[in-house]
Structures are given as C-alpha cells and as structure tokens.
Amino acid sequence: MSAKQTTKPAPKRKSKRDRRMKIAIYIMIFAMVVSTITYGLALFVGF
C-alpha cells in the first residue's frame, strides 16, 4: 500500500525581502501620521 499523495501545493512563504518592504511601508505610514499630528499640535499651540 502506498500513502495517498495530495496535489495541494504547500503554502507559499513570504520572502525576507517582501517582509522587509512591508515593514518599511508600515513605518513610513506611521511616521506620516505622527508628523501630521505633531504639526497640528504645533499650529494649535502657536495660536
């Protein structure tokens, strides 16, 4: 008797490069949000 073989492909792992790109994009978005908030606070405090 032979073991039943599955034809399902193995789940594809993300490469390190893809993961690094995703992290860099998240960091850039976070930095933009923080800079926008701090700019708004600076304007608010300035008046």
C-alpha atoms as one frame of an Amber mdcrd trajectory, in Angstrom:
protein
   0.000   0.000   0.000   1.242   3.450  -0.842   0.461   6.628   1.049  -2.112
   8.864  -0.579  -0.448  11.839  -2.221  -2.058  15.242  -2.034  -1.987  17.579
  -5.002  -2.377  20.691  -2.834   0.629  22.994  -3.173   2.418  23.946   0.028
   1.562  27.416   1.346   4.000  29.920  -0.103   6.179  31.643   2.462   6.836
  35.362   2.187  10.415  36.118   1.301  12.541  38.219   3.628  12.601  40.992
   1.045   8.791  41.148   0.881   8.582  41.198   4.655  11.173  43.995   4.897
   9.328  46.049   2.274   6.037  45.651   4.157   7.643  46.701   7.450   9.264
  49.726   5.784   5.909  50.810   4.311   4.198  50.490   7.701   6.968  52.553
   9.333   6.620  55.272   6.679   2.831  55.437   7.140   3.263  55.615  10.915
   5.838  58.404  10.542   3.497  60.390   8.286   0.625  60.094  10.762   2.824
  61.134  13.693   4.274  64.097  11.797   0.783  65.247  10.789  -0.413  65.066
  14.404   2.617  66.928  15.729   2.246  69.591  13.022  -1.387  70.064  14.007
  -0.418  70.347  17.669   2.265  72.903  16.803  -0.296  75.012  14.940  -2.780
  74.647  17.784  -0.218  75.654  20.427   1.056  78.504  18.241  -2.272  80.355
  18.299
